[in-house]
Amino acid sequence: MAVSALAHMMRISKPQLLALRDKCLSVSETGKYGYRLSRANFSDAMMETNVTIEPDYHVLDNLFVMWDRDGIGSVNTVSVVCF
């Protein structure tokens, strides 16, 4: 449902959001705290799935910052893919 809401409010299409989700899952790194997605990998995933339209890119980038509560530059992948 959240994917549909984002797709409705932004210029990005639902298939693009789903592709972004899949790409985020594929570039996540496994570590001590489970699957983590770095900001660099998230940015690369957005570029690869053509999520470069303004303001969509900045909205998603700001969501990443919001999810990165401790400021370490990576987030739990589930936080991102469940948006």
mmCIF file of the N, C-alpha and C atoms, coordinates in Angstrom:
data_MODEL
# 
_entry.id   MODEL 
# 
loop_
_atom_site.group_PDB 
_atom_site.id 
_atom_site.type_symbol 
_atom_site.label_atom_id 
_atom_site.label_alt_id 
_atom_site.label_comp_id 
_atom_site.label_asym_id 
_atom_site.label_entity_id 
_atom_site.label_seq_id 
_atom_site.pdbx_PDB_ins_code 
_atom_site.Cartn_x 
_atom_site.Cartn_y 
_atom_site.Cartn_z 
_atom_site.occupancy 
_atom_site.B_iso_or_equiv 
_atom_site.pdbx_formal_charge 
_atom_site.auth_seq_id 
_atom_site.auth_comp_id 
_atom_site.auth_asym_id 
_atom_site.auth_atom_id 
_atom_site.pdbx_PDB_model_num 
ATOM 1   N N  . MET A 1 1  ? 0.824  -1.184 0.000   1.00 0.00 ? 1  MET A N  1 
ATOM 2   C CA . MET A 1 1  ? 0.000  0.000  0.000   1.00 0.00 ? 1  MET A CA 1 
ATOM 3   C C  . MET A 1 1  ? 0.873  1.255  0.000   1.00 0.00 ? 1  MET A C  1 
ATOM 4   N N  . ALA A 1 2  ? 1.962  1.227  0.756   1.00 0.00 ? 2  ALA A N  1 
ATOM 5   C CA . ALA A 1 2  ? 2.840  2.398  0.801   1.00 0.00 ? 2  ALA A CA 1 
ATOM 6   C C  . ALA A 1 2  ? 3.466  2.670  -0.551  1.00 0.00 ? 2  ALA A C  1 
ATOM 7   N N  . VAL A 1 3  ? 3.785  1.615  -1.292  1.00 0.00 ? 3  VAL A N  1 
ATOM 8   C CA . VAL A 1 3  ? 4.358  1.787  -2.625  1.00 0.00 ? 3  VAL A CA 1 
ATOM 9   C C  . VAL A 1 3  ? 3.350  2.492  -3.521  1.00 0.00 ? 3  VAL A C  1 
ATOM 10  N N  . SER A 1 4  ? 2.107  2.105  -3.446  1.00 0.00 ? 4  SER A N  1 
ATOM 11  C CA . SER A 1 4  ? 1.068  2.747  -4.255  1.00 0.00 ? 4  SER A CA 1 
ATOM 12  C C  . SER A 1 4  ? 0.901  4.212  -3.880  1.00 0.00 ? 4  SER A C  1 
ATOM 13  N N  . ALA A 1 5  ? 0.959  4.515  -2.590  1.00 0.00 ? 5  ALA A N  1 
ATOM 14  C CA . ALA A 1 5  ? 0.829  5.904  -2.140  1.00 0.00 ? 5  ALA A CA 1 
ATOM 15  C C  . ALA A 1 5  ? 1.985  6.754  -2.648  1.00 0.00 ? 5  ALA A C  1 
ATOM 16  N N  . LEU A 1 6  ? 3.208  6.243  -2.543  1.00 0.00 ? 6  LEU A N  1 
ATOM 17  C CA . LEU A 1 6  ? 4.361  6.981  -3.061  1.00 0.00 ? 6  LEU A CA 1 
ATOM 18  C C  . LEU A 1 6  ? 4.265  7.153  -4.564  1.00 0.00 ? 6  LEU A C  1 
ATOM 19  N N  . ALA A 1 7  ? 3.872  6.103  -5.261  1.00 0.00 ? 7  ALA A N  1 
ATOM 20  C CA . ALA A 1 7  ? 3.758  6.179  -6.716  1.00 0.00 ? 7  ALA A CA 1 
ATOM 21  C C  . ALA A 1 7  ? 2.694  7.194  -7.126  1.00 0.00 ? 7  ALA A C  1 
ATOM 22  N N  . HIS A 1 8  ? 1.651  7.332  -6.308  1.00 0.00 ? 8  HIS A N  1 
ATOM 23  C CA . HIS A 1 8  ? 0.588  8.278  -6.621  1.00 0.00 ? 8  HIS A CA 1 
ATOM 24  C C  . HIS A 1 8  ? 1.023  9.728  -6.379  1.00 0.00 ? 8  HIS A C  1 
ATOM 25  N N  . MET A 1 9  ? 1.820  9.960  -5.342  1.00 0.00 ? 9  MET A N  1 
ATOM 26  C CA . MET A 1 9  ? 2.213  11.315 -4.957  1.00 0.00 ? 9  MET A CA 1 
ATOM 27  C C  . MET A 1 9  ? 3.441  11.839 -5.709  1.00 0.00 ? 9  MET A C  1 
ATOM 28  N N  . MET A 1 10 ? 4.220  10.963 -6.281  1.00 0.00 ? 10 MET A N  1 
ATOM 29  C CA . MET A 1 10 ? 5.456  11.362 -6.927  1.00 0.00 ? 10 MET A CA 1 
ATOM 30  C C  . MET A 1 10 ? 5.395  11.059 -8.416  1.00 0.00 ? 10 MET A C  1 
ATOM 31  N N  . ARG A 1 11 ? 6.364  11.563 -9.148  1.00 0.00 ? 11 ARG A N  1 
ATOM 32  C CA . ARG A 1 11 ? 6.426  11.287 -10.586 1.00 0.00 ? 11 ARG A CA 1 
ATOM 33  C C  . ARG A 1 11 ? 6.926  9.887  -10.892 1.00 0.00 ? 11 ARG A C  1 
ATOM 34  N N  . ILE A 1 12 ? 7.610  9.304  -9.927  1.00 0.00 ? 12 ILE A N  1 
ATOM 35  C CA . ILE A 1 12 ? 8.140  7.960  -10.106 1.00 0.00 ? 12 ILE A CA 1 
ATOM 36  C C  . ILE A 1 12 ? 6.979  6.976  -10.237 1.00 0.00 ? 12 ILE A C  1 
ATOM 37  N N  . SER A 1 13 ? 7.156  5.986  -11.087 1.00 0.00 ? 13 SER A N  1 
ATOM 38  C CA . SER A 1 13 ? 6.084  5.019  -11.309 1.00 0.00 ? 13 SER A CA 1 
ATOM 39  C C  . SER A 1 13 ? 6.186  3.863  -10.318 1.00 0.00 ? 13 SER A C  1 
ATOM 40  N N  . LYS A 1 14 ? 5.101  3.151  -10.168 1.00 0.00 ? 14 LYS A N  1 
ATOM 41  C CA . LYS A 1 14 ? 5.084  2.004  -9.274  1.00 0.00 ? 14 LYS A CA 1 
ATOM 42  C C  . LYS A 1 14 ? 6.103  0.949  -9.721  1.00 0.00 ? 14 LYS A C  1 
ATOM 43  N N  . PRO A 1 15 ? 6.197  0.642  -11.039 1.00 0.00 ? 15 PRO A N  1 
ATOM 44  C CA . PRO A 1 15 ? 7.230  -0.322 -11.460 1.00 0.00 ? 15 PRO A CA 1 
ATOM 45  C C  . PRO A 1 15 ? 8.649  0.147  -11.119 1.00 0.00 ? 15 PRO A C  1 
ATOM 46  N N  . GLN A 1 16 ? 8.899  1.456  -11.182 1.00 0.00 ? 16 GLN A N  1 
ATOM 47  C CA . GLN A 1 16 ? 10.222 1.965  -10.815 1.00 0.00 ? 16 GLN A CA 1 
ATOM 48  C C  . GLN A 1 16 ? 10.476 1.767  -9.325  1.00 0.00 ? 16 GLN A C  1 
ATOM 49  N N  . LEU A 1 17 ? 9.479  2.019  -8.500  1.00 0.00 ? 17 LEU A N  1 
ATOM 50  C CA . LEU A 1 17 ? 9.638  1.806  -7.058  1.00 0.00 ? 17 LEU A CA 1 
ATOM 51  C C  . LEU A 1 17 ? 9.889  0.338  -6.734  1.00 0.00 ? 17 LEU A C  1 
ATOM 52  N N  . LEU A 1 18 ? 9.193  -0.537 -7.424  1.00 0.00 ? 18 LEU A N  1 
ATOM 53  C CA . LEU A 1 18 ? 9.403  -1.964 -7.200  1.00 0.00 ? 18 LEU A CA 1 
ATOM 54  C C  . LEU A 1 18 ? 10.795 -2.383 -7.663  1.00 0.00 ? 18 LEU A C  1 
ATOM 55  N N  . ALA A 1 19 ? 11.254 -1.820 -8.783  1.00 0.00 ? 19 ALA A N  1 
ATOM 56  C CA . ALA A 1 19 ? 12.611 -2.105 -9.256  1.00 0.00 ? 19 ALA A CA 1 
ATOM 57  C C  . ALA A 1 19 ? 13.646 -1.584 -8.266  1.00 0.00 ? 19 ALA A C  1 
ATOM 58  N N  . LEU A 1 20 ? 13.382 -0.413 -7.690  1.00 0.00 ? 20 LEU A N  1 
ATOM 59  C CA . LEU A 1 20 ? 14.282 0.144  -6.679  1.00 0.00 ? 20 LEU A CA 1 
ATOM 60  C C  . LEU A 1 20 ? 14.331 -0.773 -5.456  1.00 0.00 ? 20 LEU A C  1 
ATOM 61  N N  . ARG A 1 21 ? 13.187 -1.266 -5.045  1.00 0.00 ? 21 ARG A N  1 
ATOM 62  C CA . ARG A 1 21 ? 13.142 -2.204 -3.919  1.00 0.00 ? 21 ARG A CA 1 
ATOM 63  C C  . ARG A 1 21 ? 13.998 -3.435 -4.195  1.00 0.00 ? 21 ARG A C  1 
ATOM 64  N N  . ASP A 1 22 ? 13.819 -4.009 -5.377  1.00 0.00 ? 22 ASP A N  1 
ATOM 65  C CA . ASP A 1 22 ? 14.580 -5.206 -5.734  1.00 0.00 ? 22 ASP A CA 1 
ATOM 66  C C  . ASP A 1 22 ? 16.074 -4.929 -5.789  1.00 0.00 ? 22 ASP A C  1 
ATOM 67  N N  . LYS A 1 23 ? 16.454 -3.771 -6.327  1.00 0.00 ? 23 LYS A N  1 
ATOM 68  C CA . LYS A 1 23 ? 17.866 -3.408 -6.414  1.00 0.00 ? 23 LYS A CA 1 
ATOM 69  C C  . LYS A 1 23 ? 18.446 -3.199 -5.017  1.00 0.00 ? 23 LYS A C  1 
ATOM 70  N N  . CYS A 1 24 ? 17.699 -2.561 -4.131  1.00 0.00 ? 24 CYS A N  1 
ATOM 71  C CA . CYS A 1 24 ? 18.169 -2.352 -2.763  1.00 0.00 ? 24 CYS A CA 1 
ATOM 72  C C  . CYS A 1 24 ? 18.416 -3.683 -2.069  1.00 0.00 ? 24 CYS A C  1 
ATOM 73  N N  . LEU A 1 25 ? 17.531 -4.640 -2.298  1.00 0.00 ? 25 LEU A N  1 
ATOM 74  C CA . LEU A 1 25 ? 17.717 -5.967 -1.713  1.00 0.00 ? 25 LEU A CA 1 
ATOM 75  C C  . LEU A 1 25 ? 18.980 -6.632 -2.251  1.00 0.00 ? 25 LEU A C  1 
ATOM 76  N N  . SER A 1 26 ? 19.229 -6.468 -3.548  1.00 0.00 ? 26 SER A N  1 
ATOM 77  C CA . SER A 1 26 ? 20.378 -7.149 -4.152  1.00 0.00 ? 26 SER A CA 1 
ATOM 78  C C  . SER A 1 26 ? 21.720 -6.537 -3.763  1.00 0.00 ? 26 SER A C  1 
ATOM 79  N N  . VAL A 1 27 ? 21.755 -5.249 -3.408  1.00 0.00 ? 27 VAL A N  1 
ATOM 80  C CA . VAL A 1 27 ? 23.027 -4.605 -3.053  1.00 0.00 ? 27 VAL A CA 1 
ATOM 81  C C  . VAL A 1 27 ? 23.233 -4.493 -1.544  1.00 0.00 ? 27 VAL A C  1 
ATOM 82  N N  . SER A 1 28 ? 22.308 -5.004 -0.769  1.00 0.00 ? 28 SER A N  1 
ATOM 83  C CA . SER A 1 28 ? 22.449 -4.969 0.690   1.00 0.00 ? 28 SER A CA 1 
ATOM 84  C C  . SER A 1 28 ? 23.604 -5.861 1.113   1.00 0.00 ? 28 SER A C  1 
ATOM 85  N N  . GLU A 1 29 ? 24.258 -5.449 2.184   1.00 0.00 ? 29 GLU A N  1 
ATOM 86  C CA . GLU A 1 29 ? 25.388 -6.200 2.713   1.00 0.00 ? 29 GLU A CA 1 
ATOM 87  C C  . GLU A 1 29 ? 24.978 -6.863 4.022   1.00 0.00 ? 29 GLU A C  1 
ATOM 88  N N  . THR A 1 30 ? 25.435 -8.082 4.207   1.00 0.00 ? 30 THR A N  1 
ATOM 89  C CA . THR A 1 30 ? 25.147 -8.800 5.434   1.00 0.00 ? 30 THR A CA 1 
ATOM 90  C C  . THR A 1 30 ? 26.246 -8.513 6.441   1.00 0.00 ? 30 THR A C  1 
ATOM 91  N N  . GLY A 1 31 ? 25.830 -8.255 7.642   1.00 0.00 ? 31 GLY A N  1 
ATOM 92  C CA . GLY A 1 31 ? 26.814 -7.965 8.674   1.00 0.00 ? 31 GLY A CA 1 
ATOM 93  C C  . GLY A 1 31 ? 26.344 -8.412 10.032  1.00 0.00 ? 31 GLY A C  1 
ATOM 94  N N  . LYS A 1 32 ? 26.979 -7.873 11.023  1.00 0.00 ? 32 LYS A N  1 
ATOM 95  C CA . LYS A 1 32 ? 26.703 -8.216 12.409  1.00 0.00 ? 32 LYS A CA 1 
ATOM 96  C C  . LYS A 1 32 ? 25.251 -7.935 12.797  1.00 0.00 ? 32 LYS A C  1 
ATOM 97  N N  . TYR A 1 33 ? 24.669 -6.906 12.189  1.00 0.00 ? 33 TYR A N  1 
ATOM 98  C CA . TYR A 1 33 ? 23.309 -6.482 12.537  1.00 0.00 ? 33 TYR A CA 1 
ATOM 99  C C  . TYR A 1 33 ? 22.291 -6.838 11.464  1.00 0.00 ? 33 TYR A C  1 
ATOM 100 N N  . GLY A 1 34 ? 22.557 -7.843 10.660  1.00 0.00 ? 34 GLY A N  1 
ATOM 101 C CA . GLY A 1 34 ? 21.640 -8.248 9.613   1.00 0.00 ? 34 GLY A CA 1 
ATOM 102 C C  . GLY A 1 34 ? 21.930 -7.538 8.302   1.00 0.00 ? 34 GLY A C  1 
ATOM 103 N N  . TYR A 1 35 ? 20.950 -7.452 7.465   1.00 0.00 ? 35 TYR A N  1 
ATOM 104 C CA . TYR A 1 35 ? 21.126 -6.807 6.168   1.00 0.00 ? 35 TYR A CA 1 
ATOM 105 C C  . TYR A 1 35 ? 21.113 -5.297 6.320   1.00 0.00 ? 35 TYR A C  1 
ATOM 106 N N  . ARG A 1 36 ? 22.145 -4.655 5.779   1.00 0.00 ? 36 ARG A N  1 
ATOM 107 C CA . ARG A 1 36 ? 22.282 -3.200 5.861   1.00 0.00 ? 36 ARG A CA 1 
ATOM 108 C C  . ARG A 1 36 ? 22.447 -2.648 4.449   1.00 0.00 ? 36 ARG A C  1 
ATOM 109 N N  . LEU A 1 37 ? 21.918 -1.463 4.247   1.00 0.00 ? 37 LEU A N  1 
ATOM 110 C CA . LEU A 1 37 ? 22.027 -0.770 2.964   1.00 0.00 ? 37 LEU A CA 1 
ATOM 111 C C  . LEU A 1 37 ? 22.753 0.541  3.209   1.00 0.00 ? 37 LEU A C  1 
ATOM 112 N N  . SER A 1 38 ? 23.885 0.721  2.543   1.00 0.00 ? 38 SER A N  1 
ATOM 113 C CA . SER A 1 38 ? 24.643 1.955  2.718   1.00 0.00 ? 38 SER A CA 1 
ATOM 114 C C  . SER A 1 38 ? 24.025 3.059  1.863   1.00 0.00 ? 38 SER A C  1 
ATOM 115 N N  . ARG A 1 39 ? 24.334 4.288  2.229   1.00 0.00 ? 39 ARG A N  1 
ATOM 116 C CA . ARG A 1 39 ? 23.803 5.422  1.474   1.00 0.00 ? 39 ARG A CA 1 
ATOM 117 C C  . ARG A 1 39 ? 24.333 5.412  0.046   1.00 0.00 ? 39 ARG A C  1 
ATOM 118 N N  . ALA A 1 40 ? 25.601 5.035  -0.125  1.00 0.00 ? 40 ALA A N  1 
ATOM 119 C CA . ALA A 1 40 ? 26.192 4.966  -1.471  1.00 0.00 ? 40 ALA A CA 1 
ATOM 120 C C  . ALA A 1 40 ? 25.478 3.921  -2.323  1.00 0.00 ? 40 ALA A C  1 
ATOM 121 N N  . ASN A 1 41 ? 25.210 2.743  -1.738  1.00 0.00 ? 41 ASN A N  1 
ATOM 122 C CA . ASN A 1 41 ? 24.489 1.710  -2.480  1.00 0.00 ? 41 ASN A CA 1 
ATOM 123 C C  . ASN A 1 41 ? 23.065 2.137  -2.792  1.00 0.00 ? 41 ASN A C  1 
ATOM 124 N N  . PHE A 1 42 ? 22.438 2.856  -1.879  1.00 0.00 ? 42 PHE A N  1 
ATOM 125 C CA . PHE A 1 42 ? 21.086 3.357  -2.120  1.00 0.00 ? 42 PHE A CA 1 
ATOM 126 C C  . PHE A 1 42 ? 21.086 4.362  -3.273  1.00 0.00 ? 42 PHE A C  1 
ATOM 127 N N  . SER A 1 43 ? 22.050 5.263  -3.275  1.00 0.00 ? 43 SER A N  1 
ATOM 128 C CA . SER A 1 43 ? 22.157 6.245  -4.364  1.00 0.00 ? 43 SER A CA 1 
ATOM 129 C C  . SER A 1 43 ? 22.413 5.556  -5.699  1.00 0.00 ? 43 SER A C  1 
ATOM 130 N N  . ASP A 1 44 ? 23.308 4.550  -5.689  1.00 0.00 ? 44 ASP A N  1 
ATOM 131 C CA . ASP A 1 44 ? 23.580 3.793  -6.914  1.00 0.00 ? 44 ASP A CA 1 
ATOM 132 C C  . ASP A 1 44 ? 22.325 3.069  -7.398  1.00 0.00 ? 44 ASP A C  1 
ATOM 133 N N  . ALA A 1 45 ? 21.568 2.513  -6.462  1.00 0.00 ? 45 ALA A N  1 
ATOM 134 C CA . ALA A 1 45 ? 20.332 1.810  -6.820  1.00 0.00 ? 45 ALA A CA 1 
ATOM 135 C C  . ALA A 1 45 ? 19.332 2.777  -7.455  1.00 0.00 ? 45 ALA A C  1 
ATOM 136 N N  . MET A 1 46 ? 19.246 3.990  -6.912  1.00 0.00 ? 46 MET A N  1 
ATOM 137 C CA . MET A 1 46 ? 18.339 4.984  -7.502  1.00 0.00 ? 46 MET A CA 1 
ATOM 138 C C  . MET A 1 46 ? 18.784 5.354  -8.909  1.00 0.00 ? 46 MET A C  1 
ATOM 139 N N  . MET A 1 47 ? 20.090 5.501  -9.115  1.00 0.00 ? 47 MET A N  1 
ATOM 140 C CA . MET A 1 47 ? 20.600 5.854  -10.441 1.00 0.00 ? 47 MET A CA 1 
ATOM 141 C C  . MET A 1 47 ? 20.341 4.718  -11.438 1.00 0.00 ? 47 MET A C  1 
ATOM 142 N N  . GLU A 1 48 ? 20.582 3.477  -11.014 1.00 0.00 ? 48 GLU A N  1 
ATOM 143 C CA . GLU A 1 48 ? 20.396 2.327  -11.901 1.00 0.00 ? 48 GLU A CA 1 
ATOM 144 C C  . GLU A 1 48 ? 18.942 2.096  -12.273 1.00 0.00 ? 48 GLU A C  1 
ATOM 145 N N  . THR A 1 49 ? 18.022 2.488  -11.404 1.00 0.00 ? 49 THR A N  1 
ATOM 146 C CA . THR A 1 49 ? 16.601 2.307  -11.698 1.00 0.00 ? 49 THR A CA 1 
ATOM 147 C C  . THR A 1 49 ? 15.971 3.588  -12.239 1.00 0.00 ? 49 THR A C  1 
ATOM 148 N N  . ASN A 1 50 ? 16.810 4.549  -12.617 1.00 0.00 ? 50 ASN A N  1 
ATOM 149 C CA . ASN A 1 50 ? 16.382 5.813  -13.226 1.00 0.00 ? 50 ASN A CA 1 
ATOM 150 C C  . ASN A 1 50 ? 15.459 6.633  -12.336 1.00 0.00 ? 50 ASN A C  1 
ATOM 151 N N  . VAL A 1 51 ? 15.734 6.627  -11.050 1.00 0.00 ? 51 VAL A N  1 
ATOM 152 C CA . VAL A 1 51 ? 14.992 7.455  -10.109 1.00 0.00 ? 51 VAL A CA 1 
ATOM 153 C C  . VAL A 1 51 ? 15.811 8.726  -9.902  1.00 0.00 ? 51 VAL A C  1 
ATOM 154 N N  . THR A 1 52 ? 15.891 9.511  -10.948 1.00 0.00 ? 52 THR A N  1 
ATOM 155 C CA . THR A 1 52 ? 16.699 10.729 -10.894 1.00 0.00 ? 52 THR A CA 1 
ATOM 156 C C  . THR A 1 52 ? 15.853 11.971 -11.122 1.00 0.00 ? 52 THR A C  1 
ATOM 157 N N  . ILE A 1 53 ? 14.551 11.792 -11.196 1.00 0.00 ? 53 ILE A N  1 
ATOM 158 C CA . ILE A 1 53 ? 13.638 12.905 -11.437 1.00 0.00 ? 53 ILE A CA 1 
ATOM 159 C C  . ILE A 1 53 ? 13.533 13.747 -10.169 1.00 0.00 ? 53 ILE A C  1 
ATOM 160 N N  . GLU A 1 54 ? 13.635 15.039 -10.333 1.00 0.00 ? 54 GLU A N  1 
ATOM 161 C CA . GLU A 1 54 ? 13.439 15.949 -9.198  1.00 0.00 ? 54 GLU A CA 1 
ATOM 162 C C  . GLU A 1 54 ? 11.940 16.120 -9.003  1.00 0.00 ? 54 GLU A C  1 
ATOM 163 N N  . PRO A 1 55 ? 11.433 16.172 -7.857  1.00 0.00 ? 55 PRO A N  1 
ATOM 164 C CA . PRO A 1 55 ? 12.043 16.096 -6.528  1.00 0.00 ? 55 PRO A CA 1 
ATOM 165 C C  . PRO A 1 55 ? 12.106 14.672 -5.980  1.00 0.00 ? 55 PRO A C  1 
ATOM 166 N N  . ASP A 1 56 ? 11.714 13.671 -6.783  1.00 0.00 ? 56 ASP A N  1 
ATOM 167 C CA . ASP A 1 56 ? 11.637 12.297 -6.284  1.00 0.00 ? 56 ASP A CA 1 
ATOM 168 C C  . ASP A 1 56 ? 12.952 11.811 -5.683  1.00 0.00 ? 56 ASP A C  1 
ATOM 169 N N  . TYR A 1 57 ? 14.062 12.102 -6.355  1.00 0.00 ? 57 TYR A N  1 
ATOM 170 C CA . TYR A 1 57 ? 15.370 11.669 -5.879  1.00 0.00 ? 57 TYR A CA 1 
ATOM 171 C C  . TYR A 1 57 ? 15.636 12.232 -4.480  1.00 0.00 ? 57 TYR A C  1 
ATOM 172 N N  . HIS A 1 58 ? 15.346 13.524 -4.305  1.00 0.00 ? 58 HIS A N  1 
ATOM 173 C CA . HIS A 1 58 ? 15.596 14.159 -3.015  1.00 0.00 ? 58 HIS A CA 1 
ATOM 174 C C  . HIS A 1 58 ? 14.648 13.669 -1.930  1.00 0.00 ? 58 HIS A C  1 
ATOM 175 N N  . VAL A 1 59 ? 13.414 13.379 -2.284  1.00 0.00 ? 59 VAL A N  1 
ATOM 176 C CA . VAL A 1 59 ? 12.470 12.848 -1.300  1.00 0.00 ? 59 VAL A CA 1 
ATOM 177 C C  . VAL A 1 59 ? 12.975 11.505 -0.785  1.00 0.00 ? 59 VAL A C  1 
ATOM 178 N N  . LEU A 1 60 ? 13.382 10.625 -1.702  1.00 0.00 ? 60 LEU A N  1 
ATOM 179 C CA . LEU A 1 60 ? 13.870 9.315  -1.285  1.00 0.00 ? 60 LEU A CA 1 
ATOM 180 C C  . LEU A 1 60 ? 15.193 9.425  -0.527  1.00 0.00 ? 60 LEU A C  1 
ATOM 181 N N  . ASP A 1 61 ? 16.054 10.342 -0.955  1.00 0.00 ? 61 ASP A N  1 
ATOM 182 C CA . ASP A 1 61 ? 17.315 10.559 -0.242  1.00 0.00 ? 61 ASP A CA 1 
ATOM 183 C C  . ASP A 1 61 ? 17.050 11.059 1.177   1.00 0.00 ? 61 ASP A C  1 
ATOM 184 N N  . ASN A 1 62 ? 16.097 11.954 1.334   1.00 0.00 ? 62 ASN A N  1 
ATOM 185 C CA . ASN A 1 62 ? 15.746 12.450 2.667   1.00 0.00 ? 62 ASN A CA 1 
ATOM 186 C C  . ASN A 1 62 ? 15.099 11.364 3.525   1.00 0.00 ? 62 ASN A C  1 
ATOM 187 N N  . LEU A 1 63 ? 14.351 10.464 2.903   1.00 0.00 ? 63 LEU A N  1 
ATOM 188 C CA . LEU A 1 63 ? 13.813 9.328  3.649   1.00 0.00 ? 63 LEU A CA 1 
ATOM 189 C C  . LEU A 1 63 ? 14.950 8.467  4.184   1.00 0.00 ? 63 LEU A C  1 
ATOM 190 N N  . PHE A 1 64 ? 15.983 8.271  3.368   1.00 0.00 ? 64 PHE A N  1 
ATOM 191 C CA . PHE A 1 64 ? 17.137 7.501  3.821   1.00 0.00 ? 64 PHE A CA 1 
ATOM 192 C C  . PHE A 1 64 ? 17.760 8.159  5.051   1.00 0.00 ? 64 PHE A C  1 
ATOM 193 N N  . VAL A 1 65 ? 17.922 9.471  4.999   1.00 0.00 ? 65 VAL A N  1 
ATOM 194 C CA . VAL A 1 65 ? 18.493 10.200 6.137   1.00 0.00 ? 65 VAL A CA 1 
ATOM 195 C C  . VAL A 1 65 ? 17.610 10.012 7.374   1.00 0.00 ? 65 VAL A C  1 
ATOM 196 N N  . MET A 1 66 ? 16.308 10.038 7.194   1.00 0.00 ? 66 MET A N  1 
ATOM 197 C CA . MET A 1 66 ? 15.396 9.851  8.313   1.00 0.00 ? 66 MET A CA 1 
ATOM 198 C C  . MET A 1 66 ? 15.531 8.446  8.909   1.00 0.00 ? 66 MET A C  1 
ATOM 199 N N  . TRP A 1 67 ? 15.699 7.436  8.050   1.00 0.00 ? 67 TRP A N  1 
ATOM 200 C CA . TRP A 1 67 ? 15.835 6.062  8.525   1.00 0.00 ? 67 TRP A CA 1 
ATOM 201 C C  . TRP A 1 67 ? 17.185 5.824  9.199   1.00 0.00 ? 67 TRP A C  1 
ATOM 202 N N  . ASP A 1 68 ? 18.191 6.615  8.835   1.00 0.00 ? 68 ASP A N  1 
ATOM 203 C CA . ASP A 1 68 ? 19.539 6.472  9.410   1.00 0.00 ? 68 ASP A CA 1 
ATOM 204 C C  . ASP A 1 68 ? 19.602 7.243  10.735  1.00 0.00 ? 68 ASP A C  1 
ATOM 205 N N  . ARG A 1 69 ? 18.884 6.766  11.711  1.00 0.00 ? 69 ARG A N  1 
ATOM 206 C CA . ARG A 1 69 ? 18.729 7.472  12.985  1.00 0.00 ? 69 ARG A CA 1 
ATOM 207 C C  . ARG A 1 69 ? 20.033 7.699  13.725  1.00 0.00 ? 69 ARG A C  1 
ATOM 208 N N  . ASP A 1 70 ? 20.954 6.742  13.636  1.00 0.00 ? 70 ASP A N  1 
ATOM 209 C CA . ASP A 1 70 ? 22.209 6.887  14.372  1.00 0.00 ? 70 ASP A CA 1 
ATOM 210 C C  . ASP A 1 70 ? 23.307 7.551  13.549  1.00 0.00 ? 70 ASP A C  1 
ATOM 211 N N  . GLY A 1 71 ? 23.023 7.882  12.298  1.00 0.00 ? 71 GLY A N  1 
ATOM 212 C CA . GLY A 1 71 ? 23.967 8.629  11.469  1.00 0.00 ? 71 GLY A CA 1 
ATOM 213 C C  . GLY A 1 71 ? 25.193 7.863  11.026  1.00 0.00 ? 71 GLY A C  1 
ATOM 214 N N  . ILE A 1 72 ? 25.118 6.539  10.941  1.00 0.00 ? 72 ILE A N  1 
ATOM 215 C CA . ILE A 1 72 ? 26.282 5.755  10.532  1.00 0.00 ? 72 ILE A CA 1 
ATOM 216 C C  . ILE A 1 72 ? 26.387 5.572  9.021   1.00 0.00 ? 72 ILE A C  1 
ATOM 217 N N  . GLY A 1 73 ? 25.410 6.046  8.283   1.00 0.00 ? 73 GLY A N  1 
ATOM 218 C CA . GLY A 1 73 ? 25.475 5.969  6.829   1.00 0.00 ? 73 GLY A CA 1 
ATOM 219 C C  . GLY A 1 73 ? 24.934 4.683  6.247   1.00 0.00 ? 73 GLY A C  1 
ATOM 220 N N  . SER A 1 74 ? 24.255 3.888  7.072   1.00 0.00 ? 74 SER A N  1 
ATOM 221 C CA . SER A 1 74 ? 23.594 2.693  6.564   1.00 0.00 ? 74 SER A CA 1 
ATOM 222 C C  . SER A 1 74 ? 22.325 2.453  7.372   1.00 0.00 ? 74 SER A C  1 
ATOM 223 N N  . VAL A 1 75 ? 21.392 1.777  6.739   1.00 0.00 ? 75 VAL A N  1 
ATOM 224 C CA . VAL A 1 75 ? 20.106 1.505  7.381   1.00 0.00 ? 75 VAL A CA 1 
ATOM 225 C C  . VAL A 1 75 ? 19.765 0.035  7.233   1.00 0.00 ? 75 VAL A C  1 
ATOM 226 N N  . ASN A 1 76 ? 18.853 -0.421 8.063   1.00 0.00 ? 76 ASN A N  1 
ATOM 227 C CA . ASN A 1 76 ? 18.330 -1.751 7.932   1.00 0.00 ? 76 ASN A CA 1 
ATOM 228 C C  . ASN A 1 76 ? 17.576 -1.821 6.604   1.00 0.00 ? 76 ASN A C  1 
ATOM 229 N N  . THR A 1 77 ? 17.894 -2.795 5.786   1.00 0.00 ? 77 THR A N  1 
ATOM 230 C CA . THR A 1 77 ? 17.297 -2.888 4.453   1.00 0.00 ? 77 THR A CA 1 
ATOM 231 C C  . THR A 1 77 ? 15.780 -2.977 4.522   1.00 0.00 ? 77 THR A C  1 
ATOM 232 N N  . VAL A 1 78 ? 15.254 -3.626 5.532   1.00 0.00 ? 78 VAL A N  1 
ATOM 233 C CA . VAL A 1 78 ? 13.804 -3.763 5.668   1.00 0.00 ? 78 VAL A CA 1 
ATOM 234 C C  . VAL A 1 78 ? 13.149 -2.374 5.774   1.00 0.00 ? 78 VAL A C  1 
ATOM 235 N N  . SER A 1 79 ? 13.817 -1.436 6.418   1.00 0.00 ? 79 SER A N  1 
ATOM 236 C CA . SER A 1 79 ? 13.277 -0.066 6.523   1.00 0.00 ? 79 SER A CA 1 
ATOM 237 C C  . SER A 1 79 ? 13.057 0.537  5.152   1.00 0.00 ? 79 SER A C  1 
ATOM 238 N N  . VAL A 1 80 ? 13.959 0.244  4.243   1.00 0.00 ? 80 VAL A N  1 
ATOM 239 C CA . VAL A 1 80 ? 13.878 0.832  2.896   1.00 0.00 ? 80 VAL A CA 1 
ATOM 240 C C  . VAL A 1 80 ? 12.894 0.088  2.017   1.00 0.00 ? 80 VAL A C  1 
ATOM 241 N N  . VAL A 1 81 ? 12.971 -1.237 2.014   1.00 0.00 ? 81 VAL A N  1 
ATOM 242 C CA . VAL A 1 81 ? 12.135 -2.000 1.080   1.00 0.00 ? 81 VAL A CA 1 
ATOM 243 C C  . VAL A 1 81 ? 10.682 -2.050 1.495   1.00 0.00 ? 81 VAL A C  1 
ATOM 244 N N  . CYS A 1 82 ? 10.374 -1.682 2.719   1.00 0.00 ? 82 CYS A N  1 
ATOM 245 C CA . CYS A 1 82 ? 8.980  -1.691 3.173   1.00 0.00 ? 82 CYS A CA 1 
ATOM 246 C C  . CYS A 1 82 ? 8.322  -0.321 3.056   1.00 0.00 ? 82 CYS A C  1 
ATOM 247 N N  . PHE A 1 83 ? 9.011  0.634  2.421   1.00 0.00 ? 83 PHE A N  1 
ATOM 248 C CA . PHE A 1 83 ? 8.392  1.940  2.282   1.00 0.00 ? 83 PHE A CA 1 
ATOM 249 C C  . PHE A 1 83 ? 7.276  1.805  1.333   1.00 0.00 ? 83 PHE A C  1 
# 
